[in-house]
């Protein structure tokens, strides 16, 4: 029965596309693994999106050369920091990967030129993704107002296309850039929107990061009640995702909130249970430097 359903024209690709739009890359991979010979290029790209490098490279080895496989290979090289290989593999028309390559090389003007050129011809999902990339490029250049406009446009375009994962990511990026602008109310509203979207998609790791940003913003303005509520939501999401990096960041923020509230017993407990993350320990040391918990 599982095999017969793929005899329907277009069903195989349509199911994978629907799962990808929701950011459910592991489930899309499970579908692709049923018939790995059907679409090796698509298999490689979805494996890359799922963070499964070895599987992506194995699928690429089975796929015929094309612009799609060259673009996937360029993304894999870029994510591994092999910039020269990424530049050699990226096709001329692959504006998104070429823009991120330029950013990785510290060339934001070149990145923006790639995006602008790509947007002239891009349609549909490619255009929505380029708008998202444009927001990141403009943010890197320090033009936060323009970045905000690009992220808003990306969110609208992704929603219209039913690309729910991209829309959630655009909302999260919009919230971050608004916080950077000092637009706290709008920024937190966008982050709450993003967190809700991620939770509905089952993307706990991403939801945890959105809640963490919300908690940080609330702590920064001294709004301790909401900060603690967002910390609890972030912790729950991080535990579900088994996200050690997020747990370390949460520990630092919980320590900061405890110190701001003067809750020294809570701060002592946190300080005694530091995570192994070196960066988190360094940030905590800076917070604790003015405070003598032994005497307080």
Beta strands, then each sheet from edge to edge (+ up, - down):
end
